[in-house]
Structure formats: C-alpha cells, structure tokens
C-alpha cells in the first residue's frame, strides 16, 4: 500500500467497492470479518452496525497479506511487462487495504477511543513497513519502468495517466536512489511515521486537557441559553471543578470567542487554545516532535535532490 496513492476515477473506485467479498478476502482466513465482506449499503458504504473495534486490526493485517501476495504475483510474472499485467495489476493490488484503511483512519479522526488508539499504534508500523517494501521493490519497479519506457507513448486516456502517475510516484519515493540512500529513506519514512503518530496521540489529549473553568454564569454573558447549558454539562462531565467550563475544540480560533462578552474569559480561552500543545505544559509539548519531523523532511528532500522539503512537497501541488 502506498498511503498517498489514490484511485484515479470514481467509476473505477465504485467498481472496486462493489467487488464480491471473496475477491477481497481470498486467502486472508478472516472472511467473517465484516470489513472484509461486501457491504449491503448504498455505494458500498461501511456498515458500522456490524463492525466492532476489534475487527480493524485483523482486517488490516489480512489486507496487507493480500496486497503483499498480489505484489509478489506481479514480480513473479514471467511474461513481458504490460499495462494490464503490471500497471493495472499494481493499481488493483491494494484495493482491499485502501478500503479498510480508509474506514479505519476516518474513525481515528472522528472517534479515537482507547481501543482505536491502541490499534492505530499497532497498525502504523505495519503500513509504513509495507509502504517501504513496495516503494523500494526493485523487481517491481523494473517492470513498471519497462512499461513506462516502452508502452507509455502508445497508451491513451486514463491508462496513460495511470502509468505516468505510478511511475513518477515510485521515482518520488526513491526508486532510482542508490542502495545506501534507499536504506536511509526507509529509516526516515519509518521515523516520520512514528513521530506523526505521537503527535496525533498528544494533540487530542492536549485539547481535552485545555479546559477553561468558569465560576459564574455572568462570566458567560453573550452566550445563548443552550450554550450556557452545554458549558454546565461539560463541567459536570469533567469533575465539576467549577460550575461551568469552556471546552477547547480542535481549531486555533475558538468559535465561542465571537459571542463571549467577558474580555478576560476570552483571553483565557484564546491562550488555552494556542498553548494547548507547547512547552507551557511539558506533558503535551509537541515542539520536539515537530522539530524532528522538519529536520527529517529536510534530509529527505536533500536525498531526493531538492533544496528544501517545500520544493519537494509542492512539486505536484498547484498554487
């Protein structure tokens, strides 16, 4: 699985989502897992009424095995590389993993329970290892490069675009690097993934901790009765250290600031928001993580021949 790889047409995506379950779960040994079965909902949407938190890890592990096996089939193919047996086969190799991981990471962003957080901690190294394994698979890249060098000019439409994107994606990942640089890139990728996970775990904890306690209803002047009631409910659910509290949400600018009339309370809310994950509270300090990520990204860009990570990152971005 390439974590950043996308399917290029909605038609293809829809068709893949509607594939019968055996095509996804073949050889996985976990065919009863609802994440590996065809959904009965419109457009193949995940049926969360049947999915349990314990289903995600085995589903992702099974999907990784499926993609790894599909990649090996491409590499072991003795026939001359073609668009069908190499490019399209690669694009379809990770359909199951793309689908399952999309559901899972959507959940980690919206509802990261302790079980989901623990699963994410176990899943990220597996996905990063697979990403490195595929990105630096030289026999696989040799077949992709052969198709790009010999068939690209003859291809048309989506086939041509897909071939170009896959080839350039491998090159951007470091497929043309020396063996030493490849090994260093693997180390960098793994460490960045680990740091990003640490950051993702700290931020929601820091946000939940950044509560502003309010002693009286008068301090909440400007808020609606419903908002005041919510502040009271939030305080009760957090131990009632004061009659009311303002909960910080995951943006720098808190919407509640537009309504609060108390200047000092507005200041407290704003300061709690912008300082939630810095050295103000050492327990939630993300500065060392951000600094190390920036240094690793700079090194990655230099290995890839770019002056800065911004040059590397923005190469495929339209300003």
C-alpha positions as CSV (number, residue, x, y, z in Angstrom):
1,X,0.0,0.0,0.0
2,X,1.2,3.5,-0.9
3,X,-0.5,5.6,1.8
4,X,-0.7,8.6,-0.6
5,X,-1.8,6.7,-3.6
6,X,-5.3,7.3,-4.9
7,X,-7.7,5.7,-7.4
8,X,-8.0,7.9,-10.4
9,X,-11.6,7.6,-11.5
10,X,-14.8,7.4,-9.5
11,X,-16.0,4.7,-11.8
12,X,-13.1,2.5,-11.0
13,X,-13.4,3.3,-7.3
14,X,-17.1,2.4,-7.4
15,X,-16.5,-0.8,-9.3
16,X,-13.8,-1.9,-6.8
17,X,-16.0,-1.2,-3.8
18,X,-18.7,-3.4,-5.3
19,X,-16.4,-6.4,-5.8
20,X,-17.7,-9.5,-4.1
21,X,-16.2,-10.4,-0.8
22,X,-14.2,-13.5,-1.9
23,X,-12.1,-11.2,-4.2
24,X,-11.1,-9.2,-1.2
25,X,-10.7,-11.8,1.5
26,X,-9.3,-14.7,-0.5
27,X,-6.5,-16.3,1.5
28,X,-7.0,-14.0,4.4
29,X,-8.5,-16.6,6.7
30,X,-10.8,-13.9,8.2
31,X,-13.7,-14.0,5.8
32,X,-16.2,-13.5,8.7
33,X,-14.8,-10.1,9.4
34,X,-17.4,-7.5,8.3
35,X,-14.7,-5.2,7.0
36,X,-13.6,-7.9,4.5
37,X,-17.1,-8.5,3.3
38,X,-19.2,-6.7,0.7
39,X,-21.4,-4.1,2.2
40,X,-25.1,-4.1,1.5
41,X,-25.4,-0.4,2.0
42,X,-25.6,2.1,-1.0
43,X,-22.3,2.7,-2.8
44,X,-20.6,0.1,-0.6
45,X,-20.6,2.3,2.5
46,X,-19.2,0.6,5.6
47,X,-21.9,-0.9,7.8
48,X,-20.8,0.3,11.2
49,X,-23.7,-1.6,12.9
50,X,-21.8,-4.8,12.2
51,X,-18.3,-3.6,12.7
52,X,-16.6,-3.8,16.1
53,X,-13.4,-2.0,17.2
54,X,-11.7,-5.4,17.5
55,X,-12.3,-6.0,13.7
56,X,-9.9,-3.4,12.4
57,X,-6.5,-4.8,13.3
58,X,-7.2,-8.3,11.9
59,X,-8.8,-6.8,8.8
60,X,-5.8,-4.5,8.1
61,X,-3.4,-7.4,8.7
62,X,-5.4,-9.6,6.3
63,X,-5.5,-6.8,3.7
64,X,-1.7,-6.3,4.0
65,X,-1.2,-10.0,3.3
66,X,-3.5,-9.8,0.3
67,X,-1.6,-6.8,-1.2
68,X,1.8,-8.4,-0.4
69,X,0.7,-11.6,-2.2
70,X,-0.7,-9.5,-5.2
71,X,2.6,-7.6,-5.5
72,X,4.6,-10.9,-5.4
73,X,2.4,-12.2,-8.3
74,X,3.3,-9.2,-10.4
75,X,7.1,-9.7,-9.6
76,X,6.9,-13.4,-10.3
77,X,5.1,-13.0,-13.7
78,X,7.5,-14.4,-16.4
79,X,5.6,-12.6,-19.2
80,X,6.8,-9.3,-20.6
81,X,5.6,-6.4,-18.6
82,X,2.5,-4.8,-20.0
83,X,0.0,-2.2,-18.8
84,X,-2.5,-4.9,-17.9
85,X,-0.2,-7.3,-16.0
86,X,1.9,-4.7,-14.3
87,X,0.4,-1.2,-14.0
88,X,-3.3,-2.2,-13.7
89,X,-2.3,-5.2,-11.5
90,X,-0.4,-2.9,-9.2
91,X,-3.2,-0.3,-9.0
92,X,-5.7,-3.1,-8.1
93,X,-3.3,-4.9,-5.7
94,X,-4.2,-2.8,-2.7
95,X,-7.9,-2.2,-3.2
96,X,-8.9,-4.1,0.0
97,X,-6.2,-2.3,2.1
98,X,-7.2,1.1,0.7
99,X,-10.9,0.4,1.5
100,X,-10.3,-0.9,5.0
101,X,-7.7,1.6,6.0
102,X,-9.9,4.5,4.7
103,X,-12.7,3.4,7.0
104,X,-10.2,3.0,9.9
105,X,-8.4,6.3,9.5
106,X,-11.7,8.1,9.1
107,X,-12.7,6.7,12.5
108,X,-9.3,7.7,14.1
109,X,-10.0,11.3,13.1
110,X,-13.6,11.3,14.3
111,X,-13.8,8.9,17.3
112,X,-10.5,7.8,18.6
113,X,-11.4,5.6,21.5
114,X,-8.6,3.9,23.6
115,X,-9.1,0.7,21.6
116,X,-8.8,2.6,18.3
117,X,-5.8,4.5,19.5
118,X,-4.1,1.2,20.5
119,X,-5.0,-0.3,17.1
120,X,-3.5,2.7,15.3
121,X,-0.3,2.3,17.3
122,X,0.0,-1.3,16.1
123,X,-1.2,-0.5,12.5
124,X,1.1,2.4,11.6
125,X,4.4,0.4,11.7
126,X,2.8,-2.3,9.6
127,X,1.6,0.1,7.0
128,X,4.9,2.0,6.9
129,X,6.9,-1.2,6.6
130,X,4.6,-2.3,3.7
131,X,5.0,1.2,2.0
132,X,8.8,0.9,2.2
133,X,8.7,-2.6,1.0
134,X,6.7,-1.7,-2.1
135,X,8.3,1.6,-2.8
136,X,11.8,0.1,-2.9
137,X,10.9,-3.2,-4.5
138,X,13.4,-3.1,-7.4
139,X,12.0,-6.0,-9.4
140,X,8.5,-4.4,-9.2
141,X,9.9,-1.0,-10.2
142,X,11.8,-2.6,-13.1
143,X,8.6,-3.9,-14.6
144,X,6.8,-0.6,-14.1
145,X,9.7,1.3,-15.7
146,X,9.7,-1.1,-18.6
147,X,6.0,-0.3,-19.3
148,X,6.7,3.4,-18.9
149,X,9.6,3.3,-21.3
150,X,8.0,1.1,-23.9
151,X,4.3,1.5,-23.8
152,X,3.6,4.9,-22.4
153,X,3.6,6.7,-25.8
154,X,1.1,4.2,-27.1
155,X,-1.3,4.4,-24.3
156,X,-4.3,6.8,-24.2
157,X,-6.6,8.4,-21.6
158,X,-6.8,7.0,-18.1
159,X,-4.3,4.2,-19.0
160,X,-1.7,6.7,-19.9
161,X,-2.3,8.9,-16.9
162,X,-2.3,6.0,-14.5
163,X,1.0,4.7,-15.9
164,X,2.6,8.1,-15.6
165,X,1.4,8.6,-12.0
166,X,2.5,5.2,-10.8
167,X,5.9,5.5,-12.4
168,X,6.5,9.1,-11.1
169,X,5.2,8.0,-7.7
170,X,7.8,5.4,-7.4
171,X,10.5,7.8,-8.5
172,X,9.4,10.4,-5.9
173,X,9.5,7.7,-3.3
174,X,13.2,7.0,-4.2
175,X,13.1,4.0,-6.6
176,X,16.1,5.5,-8.5
177,X,18.3,6.1,-5.5
178,X,21.4,4.2,-4.6
179,X,21.2,1.3,-2.1
180,X,22.6,3.5,0.7
181,X,20.2,6.3,0.1
182,X,17.3,3.8,-0.1
183,X,18.1,2.4,3.3
184,X,18.3,5.9,4.7
185,X,15.0,6.8,3.2
186,X,13.4,3.7,4.8
187,X,14.7,4.9,8.1
188,X,13.4,8.4,7.6
189,X,10.0,7.2,6.5
190,X,9.6,4.9,9.5
191,X,10.7,7.6,11.9
192,X,8.4,10.3,10.4
193,X,5.5,7.8,10.6
194,X,6.3,7.2,14.3
195,X,6.6,10.9,15.1
196,X,3.3,11.7,13.3
197,X,1.6,9.1,15.3
198,X,3.0,10.5,18.5
199,X,1.8,14.0,17.5
200,X,-1.6,12.6,16.6
201,X,-1.9,11.0,20.0
202,X,-0.8,14.0,22.0
203,X,-3.0,16.6,20.3
204,X,-6.4,15.2,21.3
205,X,-5.1,14.7,24.9
206,X,-3.8,18.2,25.0
207,X,-7.1,19.5,23.6
208,X,-9.1,17.6,26.2
209,X,-6.9,19.0,28.9
210,X,-7.2,22.6,27.8
211,X,-10.4,23.3,29.6
212,X,-11.2,26.8,30.9
213,X,-13.2,26.7,34.1
214,X,-15.8,29.4,34.7
215,X,-17.0,30.4,38.2
216,X,-20.3,32.1,37.4
217,X,-23.0,32.3,34.8
218,X,-22.4,36.1,34.5
219,X,-19.0,35.4,33.0
220,X,-20.7,33.6,30.1
221,X,-22.6,36.7,29.1
222,X,-23.2,36.8,25.3
223,X,-23.8,33.0,25.0
224,X,-27.2,31.6,24.3
225,X,-29.1,29.6,27.0
226,X,-28.3,26.4,25.1
227,X,-24.5,27.2,25.0
228,X,-24.6,28.0,28.8
229,X,-26.4,24.8,29.4
230,X,-23.7,22.9,27.5
231,X,-20.9,24.7,29.5
232,X,-22.6,23.5,32.7
233,X,-23.0,19.9,31.3
234,X,-19.3,19.9,30.2
235,X,-18.2,21.0,33.7
236,X,-20.2,18.2,35.3
237,X,-18.8,15.6,33.0
238,X,-15.2,16.8,33.8
239,X,-15.5,16.7,37.6
240,X,-17.2,20.0,38.4
241,X,-14.1,21.9,39.4
242,X,-16.3,24.9,38.7
243,X,-20.0,25.4,37.8
244,X,-19.2,25.9,34.2
245,X,-16.3,25.3,31.7
246,X,-15.4,26.1,28.2
247,X,-14.1,23.2,26.2
248,X,-11.4,23.8,23.6
249,X,-12.1,22.4,20.2
250,X,-9.5,21.4,17.5
251,X,-9.0,24.7,15.8
252,X,-6.8,27.7,16.8
253,X,-9.7,30.2,16.7
254,X,-12.5,29.1,19.0
255,X,-16.0,30.0,17.6
256,X,-17.2,30.8,21.1
257,X,-14.9,33.8,21.2
258,X,-17.3,35.6,18.8
259,X,-20.1,35.6,21.4
260,X,-18.3,35.9,24.8
261,X,-18.5,39.4,26.1
262,X,-16.2,38.9,29.1
263,X,-12.8,40.1,27.9
264,X,-10.7,38.2,30.5
265,X,-12.6,35.0,29.7
266,X,-12.0,35.5,26.0
267,X,-8.3,35.9,26.8
268,X,-8.2,32.7,28.8
269,X,-10.0,30.7,26.1
270,X,-7.6,32.0,23.4
271,X,-4.5,31.3,25.4
272,X,-5.7,27.8,26.3
273,X,-6.3,27.2,22.6
274,X,-2.9,28.4,21.3
275,X,-0.8,26.9,24.1
276,X,-2.5,23.5,24.4
277,X,0.4,21.6,22.9
278,X,3.5,23.6,23.5
279,X,6.1,23.9,26.4
280,X,3.5,25.6,28.6
281,X,2.6,22.1,29.7
282,X,5.6,19.7,29.3
283,X,3.2,16.7,29.3
284,X,1.7,17.9,26.0
285,X,4.7,19.6,24.4
286,X,4.8,18.8,20.6
287,X,7.6,21.1,19.8
288,X,10.4,18.4,19.9
289,X,8.2,16.2,17.6
290,X,7.6,19.0,15.1
291,X,11.3,20.0,15.1
292,X,12.5,16.4,14.4
293,X,9.9,15.9,11.6
294,X,11.1,19.2,10.0
295,X,14.7,18.1,10.1
296,X,13.9,14.6,8.7
297,X,11.8,16.1,5.9
298,X,14.7,18.4,5.0
299,X,17.1,15.5,4.9
300,X,14.6,13.5,2.8
301,X,14.3,16.4,0.3
302,X,18.1,16.7,0.0
303,X,18.4,13.0,-0.7
304,X,15.8,13.4,-3.4
305,X,17.8,16.3,-5.0
306,X,15.7,19.2,-3.8
307,X,16.9,22.3,-2.0
308,X,14.1,22.2,0.6
309,X,11.2,20.0,1.6
310,X,8.8,22.7,0.4
311,X,10.3,22.3,-3.1
312,X,9.8,18.5,-2.9
313,X,6.3,18.7,-1.4
314,X,4.9,21.4,-3.7
315,X,6.2,19.9,-6.9
316,X,2.9,18.1,-7.5
317,X,0.8,20.9,-6.0
318,X,-1.0,23.7,-7.9
319,X,-0.7,27.0,-6.1
